[in-house]
Amino acid sequence: MPYKKPKIEKIFYSIGEVAEMFGVNASNIRFWENNFDILKPQKNAKGNRMFTKEDIENMKIIYHLLRERGMTIRGAQMKLKDNKEDTINNIEVVNRLKEIRQMLTDIKDEM
């Protein structure tokens, strides 16, 4: 997954920072915000979106469904509506398996 964990943990992240974390355009983030109720970034006095850690976690779920599983917007919306917890558990399993694979690759390279 191209999600890049930020170097510094902050309370709020700008839309540009979030877009960079996921390797997508800011317009994708705005589009997803309009189509998924679980994304509710706050807006500052200038109207700029400010994303919290919870928003980032929800963005991971949306990214997984749309980009990694190839679902349509409508399919992802239905999946989140029907069984969000199952989706979160699936993402955690996939991420853990990726970590294990990377560890095994590192061990193989060291041999």
matplotlib code that plots the C-alpha trace (Angstrom):
import matplotlib.pyplot as plt

x = [0.0, 1.5, 0.3, 3.2, 3.1, 3.9, 7.3, 5.8, 2.5, 0.3, -3.3, -4.4, -3.1, -3.8, -5.4, -2.0, -0.4, -3.1, -3.0, 0.8, 0.4, -1.9, -0.2, -3.3, -4.4, -6.2, -9.1, -9.4, -9.6, -12.3, -14.2, -14.0, -15.1, -18.2, -19.0, -18.2, -20.0, -17.2, -14.9, -15.6, -12.6, -12.9, -12.4, -10.4, -11.4, -10.1, -12.2, -9.2, -9.8, -8.0, -7.9, -7.5, -5.9, -9.4, -10.0, -6.7, -7.8, -11.1, -9.1, -7.1, -10.3, -11.6, -8.2, -8.1, -11.6, -11.2, -7.6, -6.4, -9.6, -10.8, -14.3, -16.5, -17.6, -21.1, -19.6, -17.3, -20.2, -22.3, -19.5, -18.9, -22.6, -23.1, -20.0, -17.4, -15.8, -15.2, -13.5, -11.2, -10.3, -9.5, -7.3, -5.4, -4.8, -3.6, -1.2, 0.2, 0.8, 2.6, 4.8, 5.6, 6.4, 8.8, 10.5, 11.0, 12.3, 14.8, 15.9, 16.3, 18.4, 20.7, 21.5]
y = [0.0, 3.3, 4.9, 6.7, 7.2, 10.9, 11.6, 13.8, 13.0, 16.0, 16.8, 18.1, 17.4, 19.5, 18.0, 18.2, 16.2, 13.6, 13.4, 12.9, 10.1, 8.2, 9.1, 10.7, 14.1, 16.5, 16.3, 12.6, 13.4, 16.0, 13.6, 10.8, 13.3, 14.1, 10.4, 8.8, 9.9, 8.6, 11.4, 14.6, 16.8, 20.0, 23.3, 26.2, 29.9, 30.1, 27.0, 24.7, 21.1, 19.8, 16.0, 14.3, 10.9, 9.4, 10.9, 9.3, 5.9, 6.2, 7.3, 4.1, 2.1, 3.9, 3.7, 0.0, -0.6, 1.6, 1.2, -2.1, -4.1, -2.2, -1.6, 1.1, 4.1, 2.5, -0.9, 0.6, 2.7, -0.5, -2.4, 0.3, 0.5, -3.2, -4.3, -1.7, -3.8, -6.7, -4.4, -2.9, -6.4, -7.4, -4.4, -5.2, -8.8, -7.7, -5.1, -7.6, -10.1, -7.4, -6.7, -10.4, -10.7, -7.7, -9.3, -12.6, -10.7, -8.9, -12.1, -13.7, -10.8, -11.0, -14.6]
z = [0.0, -0.9, 2.3, 3.8, 7.6, 8.3, 9.9, 12.6, 14.3, 14.3, 15.5, 12.0, 8.5, 5.4, 2.3, 0.6, 3.3, 3.2, -0.6, -0.4, 2.3, -0.1, -3.4, -4.8, -5.9, -3.5, -5.9, -5.1, -1.4, -2.0, -4.2, -1.6, 1.1, -0.9, -1.4, 2.0, 5.2, 7.4, 6.1, 8.0, 8.1, 10.0, 8.2, 9.6, 9.4, 5.8, 4.8, 4.4, 5.3, 8.4, 8.7, 12.1, 12.8, 12.7, 9.2, 8.1, 9.4, 7.6, 4.5, 4.7, 4.6, 1.6, -0.2, 0.5, -0.9, -4.0, -5.0, -3.6, -4.0, -7.1, -5.9, -7.3, -5.2, -4.8, -3.9, -1.3, 0.2, 0.5, 2.0, 4.6, 5.4, 5.7, 7.5, 8.3, 11.1, 8.8, 6.3, 9.1, 10.2, 6.6, 6.2, 9.4, 8.3, 4.9, 6.4, 8.9, 6.1, 4.1, 7.1, 7.5, 3.8, 4.1, 7.1, 5.2, 2.2, 4.4, 6.0, 2.6, 1.4, 4.5, 3.8]

ax = plt.figure().add_subplot(projection="3d")
ax.plot(x, y, z, "-o")
ax.set_aspect("equal")
plt.show()
